[in-house]
C-alpha cells in the first residue's frame, strides 16, 4: 500500500524576500522581534525574509544601499517601503520618482519581482504637495506594472492607541495589524 504525504503551504516555494524600508519597517522605538517584519517571518517561516530597513532612510539612501543588498542574495521579491522621510523633508516629487524608478529597475534587473508600498505625507504639507507626492507611487505602479500596496498607516495613524508618542511611528500594538495588512500582498506576489 502506497501512502502519499503532501503539505499545502501558503505559497508554492520558499522565496527570498527583501524589505527595503525606513523606520516604519525597521521597528523604530521597539525591539526588532516586535516589529511587523519579524512577525511576518513568524507567520511565513517557509520564506527567507531579510529586513533591509533603516530608520530615517530616504529613497536616495535606499538606492545607495540597494546594489550591495542585491549582491548579498538572489531575491525573488523586493518590497519597497520608502519615501516617508523624503516627504517629511519636503523633497521634490520628481526626485522621489527618480529614486524609486531606479530602485524598481535595479530590483527587476536582478530578477526580483517588486511590490511598491504607497506612502502619504501628513495633510499639513498642503493638498498640492500631498497629491503630487502620492501620485508618484500610482504612476510608477502603472509604468512598471507592479502591485501598489495601499499605505498601511492610513488605518493606524488616526488611532492614538496604535501610535508612539511622537505621533509619527506605529507602536508595538500596531505591528500585528501591519503584518496582516502586508501578508496577503506578499503571499500573492510570491505565488505568481
N, C-alpha and C positions, 0 to 999 in steps of 0.2 A: 504494500500500500504506500503510495507516494503522497506525502503531505507537502504542500507548497505554502510557505510562510512569506508574507509580504507586509510591508507597512506603508501607510499613506502619510506622507509628510505634507507640510503646508506648501512646499514647492518641490519641483522635480529634481533639484540637485542642490548641493552645497555651494552657495555663492560667496564670493569675497566682495564685501561692500565697504566703501569709504564714505564716511560722513564728513563733509568739508563744511564746517560751520564756524560760528562765533560763540559768544557766551551762552546763547540760548541752547546750544548743543553741547557745550563744554561743561555744563553743570556748574555755572558760576554761583558761588555762595553756598555750596554744599559739597559733600564728599562725592568723588567720582561714581561710586557704586549706587548713589542715589539718583543720578541723572537719567534722563529718558533713554540715552543710548545704551547704558548698561541694562536698564530694564528691558529694552528691546532684545539685547543679547540673551537675557534670561528667557525670553519668550520664543526666541528663534535660535536655539542652540546649534542647529544644523548649519547655520551660516557663520562665516567669519566676518564680524563687523568691527572695522577699525575706526576709531574716533580720531579724526584729524582736525578737530575743532580747537580753536584758541580764543579765549576771552579777549574782546577788544579788536578782533580781526576785521579788516576791511576786505573788499573784493580784491584790491591791489595786493594785500598781504597774502590772501589765499592763492592768488595767481602766482606769486613769487614762490610759495611753498609747494605748489601742486606738482611740478616736474619731479622733485625728489620723492614725493609720496607715490607718484605713479611708477617710479623706478623700483620702489620697495616691494611691490607686489603686483600681480595681474588681477586688476579689479574687474568684476563683472558689472558693477553698478557704482556710480558716484552720485551721492545725494548732496546737492549744493544748497546750503542754508547760509547765505551770505548777503550782505547789503545793509543790514540794520545800522552798522556803525558808519557806513557811507552816508546814510540818511541823517543820522544824528549829528554828523559833522557838516551837513548841508552840501555835500559833494554834488557836482552837476550830474543829472541823469545820464548824459551821454558818456561820461566817464564810467559810471556804473555799468552801462550797457556794453561798453568796450571791454571791460574786465571780465564780465560774465560771459561774453561771447568767446573770449579766449579760453576761459575755464572749460566751457562746454566743448569747444573744438579740441582742446588738448585731451580731455577725457575720452571723447569719441575716437580720436586718432589712436589712443592707447587700447581701443577695443572695448571700452566700457559703455554701458547704457547710462543715461543721465536722467535724474529726477531733479527738477528745479522747485525749490520752495519759495512761494510768494512771500515778499516782505513788504510791510507797510510802515510808513512813518506816522508819528503822532499828529493829530489834527492841527496842533498849534504851529506846524511848519507851513500852514497855508494850503488851501484846497488845490491851487495850481501846481505847486511843487509835489504835493502828495499824489495827485493824479498822474503827473508825468513820471514820478518815481515808480509807482505801481504798474503803469503801462509798460515799462521796460520788461518786466517779467512775462507779461502776456505776449508781447511782441517776440521775445526770444523763444517762448514755448511754441509759438506758431512757426517762426523762422526755422527752428531746428526740429520741429515735430517731436518735442519731448513733453512728458506729462508735467503739469504745473499743480503742485500741492497748494491748496488754499492756506493762507497764513494761519498757523495754529494759535497764535497769540490773540486772534480775534475772539476766541471763545474763553480765553483765560484772563487777559488784561482787564476787562470790566469787573472781574470778581476779585475784590481786595483780599479775600481769604486764600487766593491762589498766587498772590504776588508777594515778592520780598518788599521790604520797607522802602527801597529806592523807587518803587513804582514802575520799574523797567523790566526786571527779571522775574521769571516764574519761580515759585518756591518749591520745596520738596513735595508738597501735596499736589502740585500741578503736573509733576513728572509722569505719573501713570496716565493722565489724560493726554499728554503729548504723545506718549508711546502708542496709545490706542488710536490717535489721530494719524500717526505716521505709518503704523504697521501695515494696514491694508494696501497702501500705496507701494510700499517696499515689497511686500509679498507679490503683488500683481506685476511689478516691474521685473522681478527675478524669474517669474513663471514664463514670461513671454520669450 
